[in-house]
Amino acid sequence: MAKILIADDDPTILSLLNKILLSKGYDVRLAENGSVGEKLLKTEQFDLLISDIKMEPVDGMQLLKRTRSVRPHVGVIMLTAYATVATAVEAMKEGAFDYIPKPFKIDELLETVKRALDYQKSLAEQISGNSHVESKKYFGNIVAVSDPMINVCEMIKRVAPTKTTIMITGESGTGKELVAEAVHSFSARSEGPFLPVNCAALPETLIESELFGHVKGSFTGANANKEGLFEAAKGGTLFLDEINSIPHGLQSKLLRAIQNKKIRKVGGTEEFDVDVRILAASNRNLENMVKEGTFREDLFYRLSVISIDIPPLKQRPEDILPLAQHFIAQEIEGGEFPAIDNEVLSILQNYSWPGNVRELQNVIQHCLTFLHDNKITKETLPSKLIVSYEENPAAQASAHINGEFEKGKSLKAFLRAKEKEYLKTVIDSMGGDKAAAAKELDISLATLYRKLPDGEQID
């Protein structure tokens, strides 16, 4: 069980948090102020720190900064009765996972604790064993650097704890199943099964039996009772991918199962309750299918209580290079990290990625297969990327600009330098007004501050 350190100079809060977290099985240590908390962090290993902000002689912000220094992989949740925007921005900029204003609700506190622990565990699992992997924003198995994908992650955090049905949309290869897995992992059903089913891969004659099961003798070949996926996912999550492929005649039965939490097996006469959360995904526009009469309108609205749309990779170029590095780390499994030629970086950034993230993963596997002198060069890329690049003068001009960055500079440094250039341009255009710049960039002020280089200010 996770080990949690609580630092607060209010004995009542310490006692309350201790009681709450112990009742959930957590291993808890208490620090009556920031100084004691700092000493415990230096001598013991913790998974999570919960710290008040207003303490003496070491306050919560100082403790947060020192925690990031001595225990960078410890998650941090801040408690404050002074829930100002400035406090939130500063805490997030210094690396806090979240902050909770006092007074707090117990269930909200426990949910935040669970999310923080799950996030830190996922982050540690993905970056351990390879010191070359640069810091990125992970959520579950999702790599998110661009604002659109960070927004997707924020949406997951908000909707995962709810019980509602969710529709996930996006082109093929964008990672809809990863999003569904993340929703499941951060939900109250995380201990239950996660069952994905590709509706398009099932023969039309078998879909009903696969989803709802059948009784012996209901059709030729039904030699025994069969449990359906609705039953198999009991207490967990059923992910219906490419739900647009569900036959129109079966959609009414699916709607009834989702609405009433009851199903009837093929060939059966009795209905029985099922306990499952439904997540669905489609690579087609279901609203258009409703207009065409090929998808039931009532089912569409029942599935789309909350929608999460994943943008195609070409619309979030900031994610391309971090994703590439992530896939390289997965493939080499702790081996020597290969260098990436500047021209390759430009080719990857300027390619249209019709196959989205899945295609990028395949490209990285191709590059590593043909690796020479442990360097990814233009010659290791699939020919279609090279042809696309050579037919695009703008991409070649971009490669020339990228070549101005010195060889050997890390991917993280390259990305931060490019990002800083753009941030400076926008902030300058707003006369130095960061709030106006954040609005122009369509991001929050907190996000803008997080993107400012550590220890630097944009003049």
Secondary structure, 3 states (H helix, E strand, C coil): CCEEEEECCCHHHHHHHHHHHHHCCCEEEEECCHHHHHHHHHHCCCCEEEEECCCCCCCHHHHHHHHHHHCCCCEEEEEECCCCHHHHHHHHHCCCCEEEECCCCHHHHHHHHHHHHHHHHHHHHHHCCCCCCCCCEEECCEEECCHHHHHHHHHHHHHCCCCCCEEEECCCCCCHHHHHHHHHHCCCCCCCCEEEEEHHHCCHHHHHHHHHCECCCCCCCCCCCECCHHHHCCCEEEEEECHHHCCHHHHHHHHHHHHHCEECCECCCCCEECCEEEEEEECCCHHHHHHHCCCCHHHHHHHCCEEEECCCHHHCHHHHHHHHHHHHHHHHCCCCCCEECHHHHHHHHHCCCCCHHHHHHHHHHHHHHCCECCEECHHHCCHHHHHHHHCCHHHHHHHHHHCCCCCCCCHHHHHHHHHHHHHHHHHHHCCCCHHHHHHHHCCCHHHHHHHCCCCCCCC
